[in-house]
Amino acid sequence: MFAKAVAFAAGAAVGFGAVLVGRAVLARYEQEGGLPTPFEAARADLRDFAHDVAEGMAEREEQLRVALGLDAAPEGTRLDPDATRALLDDPARWRAPTG
C-alpha cells in the first residue's frame, strides 16, 4: 500500500511540474510575440488539410445527390449507369486523387 502511495505522489509531482513548465514556456512565447514559426506552419497546414477535406466532402455530397436523383446533373454531363450504381452501392468508398 505504501508503494502505491509513493507512486501516486511521484506521478502527481511530475504532472504538477509539467504543468508549471508548460505554463512558463507559453508565457515566454506570449511575451516574445507568439508561437514559434514551426508551430504556426503546422497550424496552417492543418487548416489547409481541413479545408481540403471539407471540399472533398461537398463534392461527394453533390455526386450522391445527383446519383439519388435529388438534384439535376450539371449541364453537359451524362450520368454513367455503372458509376451511379457503384456510387450508390458503396457511397463511402476511397477514391485515389486524380491529376
N, C-alpha and C positions, 0 to 999 in steps of 0.2 A: 504494500500500500504506500509505503514511504517513497519507493522508486517512482510510482505513478505521480505522486505529488511533486517530486523533483522534476520529472519530465514535463509536467504541466507548467510548472513555474518557469522552466527554461524556455519552453515554447512561447509562453506569454511575454517573456522578456525579449526574445528575438523578434516577435511580432511588433511589440511596442517600439523597439529600436528601429525596425524597418519603417514604421510609420513616421517616426521622427526624422529619419534620414530622408525619406521621400518628401516630406513637407519642406525640409531645408533646401533640397535640390530645386523643388518647384518655386520656392520663394526666391532663390537666386536667379532662376531663369526669368521670373516676373520682373525682377529689378533690372535685368540686362536687356529687356525688351522682347521677351517671348521665347518660345521653344527653339532649339537649335534647328538648323536647316534640314538635316536628315528627317527629323520628325515632321516638319512641315511638308517635305516632299512625300513622305509616306502617307500623310493625311490627304494630300492632293491626289495621289494615286488611288487611294481608297474611295475618294469622292468620284473620280473618273470611272472606276470599276462599277460603283453603284449606279452611275448614270447609264453605263453600257448595259447593265442587267435590266434596268427599267425600260430602256429602248427595246431590248430583245423581248421582254415580256409584252410590251404593247404590240410589237409586230406579230408575235404568236397569237395574241388575243384577236387581232384583226383577221389572221388566217383562219382561226377557229370560227369566228363569227360568219365569215364568208362560207366556210365549209358546212356550217349548220344551217345556212340559208337565212340567218338573221339580218345580214347586210348584203347589198348587191356587190358583185365583183367589180373591181376598178375597171374603168373604160379601157378597152383594148386588150384585156386579159381574158383567157378562157380557162375554166376550171377543168383540170385533168381528173377524170373519174377515179383513176387508180390512186393518184396522190391524195385526193379528197378522202377516199376510203381509208388509206393508211393514216391520214391525219386524225380521222375520227376514231379509228381503232386504237391508236396509241398517241394521244394528244401531247404527252409529256416526253416524247422520245428525244434523245440527244441528237443534235444536228451539228456536224462539223461546220465551222465558219467557211464561207466561200469567198474567194478573192484575196 
